[in-house]
């Protein structure tokens, strides 16, 4: 019997992001891999982390993975239910928490697409910013 397991790249990205979340972190996330990463961290290695959804739900008692941030399960037994504007206003500073941002939220300009692999784009180092992009 083989002990090898095949994992998809999406599963590996979610677990890699989850490992970066520390116990006690406030994690701002949206739909997709970022939600899965935040939930995995809360259930595996960071039980005191607080998941802050972009729709305004803070610290939900998630028993199963919601389909999206607008899913009613996201609002179940939350500490606070705010709105989208409240959520983004709260997370506008780097001291509030960690943000796990999906690729759809990363602005891409034509220059970045056409510049090719030899171009250099200015990005902050991991130590200077608590944000990750997956």
Secondary structure, DSSP 8 states (H G I E B T S, - for coil): --------HHHHHHHHHHHH--TT-EEEE-SSHHHHHHHHHHHHT-TT-EEEETTSEES---SS--SSTTSGGGGTT-SEE--HHHHHHHTTSTTS-EEEE-GGGS---HHHHHS-TT-------TTT--EEE-
